[in-house]
Amino acid sequence: MTRRFTRREIAAAVASSAVLAAQSPNPPPLPQNADEELKAARDMIRQNLEQIAKFPLLMTTEPAVHFKA
């Protein structure tokens, strides 16, 4: 039996992981130029995607809202 997570539970888990990451004792050094800043941003996105991938999401979970043109 697999556990089904609600959007609120997922949001809470992602928010709490962001808070824990923000409280790390050794923050990464600030980038000195645009190339380093771009690499740092891509690394942060990759790490966030890895954290989100730890939670199973059913296809019926999304979309949370319907956009109409």
Stockholm file with secondary structure:
# STOCKHOLM 1.0

chainA/1-69         MTRRFTRREIAAAVASSAVLAAQSPNPPPLPQNADEELKAARDMIRQNLEQIAKFPLLMTTEPAVHFKA
#=GR chainA/1-69 SS CCCCCCHHHHHHHHHHHHHHHHTCSSCCCCCSSHHHHHHHHHHHHHHHHHHHHTSCCCTTTCCSSCCCC
#=GC SS_cons        CCCCCCHHHHHHHHHHHHHHHHTCSSCCCCCSSHHHHHHHHHHHHHHHHHHHHTSCCCTTTCCSSCCCC
//
